[in-house]
Amino acid sequence: MTTAYPPLSLPSGITESYIPSHDLTYHVLSAGQLTKPLILCLHGFPEVAYSWRKIMPAIADEGYHVVAYDQRGYGRTTGWDTREFSSVDLNTFAFTRLVRDAVIFVNALGYKEVACVIGHDFGAVGASMCALMRPDIFKSYVLP
């Protein structure tokens, strides 16, 4: 996929990619092997996936595939409602939609479950909602 953004300057071991789904194109940072259990990192406000770059390699070194994506409405992820606030459909930013985004994203990665979803700040609410609404997929959560 081509993008208007230049590549990010990332620590060794982290890759950057874009994953399209039916309504969003997720901007993704990942570390570790695809065959390892998945750890999903959800960023806070006003941060983006890039905020996880310093701890992702250490988690990956413990035997995990660590992934962070720019959530709906943030960073380099595209496809969300970009109209002015007075016109935007705020229902597209409800927590049920954000959990749905995470489920779609996990499936797009080829996984059926997440060993742990880690959320910081605004992402902590999303991480807890993932574990609450879909415990069949999100096996545990951490809210640092």
Disulfide bonds with the S-S distance in Angstrom:
none
